[in-house]
Amino acid sequence: MPWRDVDYEHLEQAMNVIDELGLEEARARCNAAIAGDGHGFQRAKDVYVCDLRRGHYEHRVLIAVAYALQFPDRQRLHPRDFHAIDYKAFFRRINQGGYSAFGFMPIEVA
């Protein structure tokens, strides 16, 4: 999966973008970048990522925005790129990269 190359620096930048735009606008911009196929990012039902300093983020939108920031010349991520996403392993890797002090952790919200 191409999103596995995303690093923490760009996740942090993506959180700034989402905080500035708001989640709905960030999601809409992700969807506009992949327009034409009728399938876009839908609102998360039960899986979020929590940065203990900043709050909750939808994992797919957060990663899609970070990917676009880190790799502006690559094709934008699509929801199908997250099929069977192992987001917990992805965020564990991010934390083990020296960022665990930030408290970035996957959580499930019921």
C-alpha positions as CSV (number, residue, x, y, z in Angstrom):
1,M,0.0,0.0,0.0
2,P,1.5,3.3,-1.0
3,W,0.3,5.1,2.1
4,R,2.7,3.1,4.3
5,D,5.5,5.5,3.2
6,V,3.9,8.4,5.0
7,D,6.0,9.8,7.8
8,Y,5.1,11.5,11.0
9,E,6.2,15.0,9.8
10,H,3.5,14.8,7.1
11,L,0.9,13.4,9.4
12,E,1.6,16.4,11.7
13,Q,1.1,18.7,8.7
14,A,-2.0,16.9,7.7
15,M,-3.4,17.4,11.2
16,N,-2.7,21.2,10.8
17,V,-4.6,21.2,7.4
18,I,-7.6,19.3,8.9
19,D,-7.7,21.5,11.9
20,E,-7.6,24.6,9.7
21,L,-10.1,23.4,7.0
22,G,-12.3,21.3,9.2
23,L,-12.8,17.6,8.7
24,E,-15.7,17.9,6.3
25,E,-13.8,20.3,4.0
26,A,-10.7,18.1,4.2
27,R,-12.8,15.1,3.2
28,A,-14.4,17.0,0.4
29,R,-11.0,18.1,-1.0
30,C,-9.8,14.5,-0.9
31,N,-12.9,13.4,-2.8
32,A,-12.5,16.2,-5.3
33,A,-9.0,15.0,-6.1
34,I,-10.4,11.6,-7.1
35,A,-13.6,12.8,-8.7
36,G,-15.1,11.0,-11.5
37,D,-15.6,7.5,-10.2
38,G,-18.5,8.1,-7.8
39,H,-16.7,6.6,-4.8
40,G,-15.2,8.9,-2.3
41,F,-14.2,9.0,1.4
42,Q,-17.3,8.5,3.6
43,R,-17.6,9.6,7.2
44,A,-15.8,7.1,9.5
45,K,-18.2,5.0,11.5
46,D,-16.0,3.6,14.3
47,V,-12.3,3.9,13.6
48,Y,-10.4,7.1,14.5
49,V,-6.8,7.9,15.3
50,C,-6.1,9.9,18.4
51,D,-3.2,12.2,18.9
52,L,-3.4,12.8,22.7
53,R,-2.2,16.4,22.2
54,R,-4.7,17.3,19.5
55,G,-7.7,15.0,19.4
56,H,-9.3,12.5,17.1
57,Y,-8.9,12.2,13.3
58,E,-10.4,9.9,10.8
59,H,-7.5,7.6,9.9
60,R,-8.1,7.4,6.1
61,V,-8.6,11.2,5.6
62,L,-5.6,11.9,7.8
63,I,-3.4,9.5,5.9
64,A,-4.8,10.7,2.5
65,V,-4.0,14.4,3.3
66,A,-0.5,13.5,4.6
67,Y,0.2,11.4,1.5
68,A,-0.8,14.3,-0.8
69,L,1.5,16.6,1.2
70,Q,4.4,14.3,1.2
71,F,4.0,13.0,-2.4
72,P,2.5,15.9,-4.4
73,D,3.5,14.3,-7.8
74,R,1.8,10.9,-7.1
75,Q,-1.7,10.0,-7.8
76,R,-4.1,10.8,-4.8
77,L,-5.1,8.0,-2.5
78,H,-8.5,6.5,-3.0
79,P,-10.7,4.8,-0.4
80,R,-10.0,1.5,-2.1
81,D,-6.3,2.0,-1.3
82,F,-7.3,1.4,2.3
83,H,-8.9,-2.0,1.8
84,A,-7.9,-4.2,4.7
85,I,-5.8,-1.3,6.1
86,D,-3.6,-2.4,8.9
87,Y,-3.7,1.1,10.4
88,K,-2.8,-0.2,13.9
89,A,0.5,-1.5,12.6
90,F,1.1,1.7,10.6
91,F,0.6,3.9,13.7
92,R,2.7,1.5,15.9
93,R,5.5,2.0,13.3
94,I,5.1,5.8,13.5
95,N,5.3,5.7,17.3
96,Q,8.3,3.4,17.3
97,G,10.1,5.9,15.0
98,G,10.6,8.2,18.0
99,Y,7.2,9.8,18.1
100,S,5.7,7.8,21.0
101,A,6.0,10.9,23.2
102,F,3.3,12.5,21.1
103,G,0.8,9.8,22.1
104,F,-0.2,9.1,18.6
105,M,-2.3,6.0,18.8
106,P,-5.1,4.2,17.0
107,I,-8.3,3.8,18.9
108,E,-11.7,2.4,18.1
109,V,-14.7,4.5,19.0
110,A,-17.9,2.7,19.6
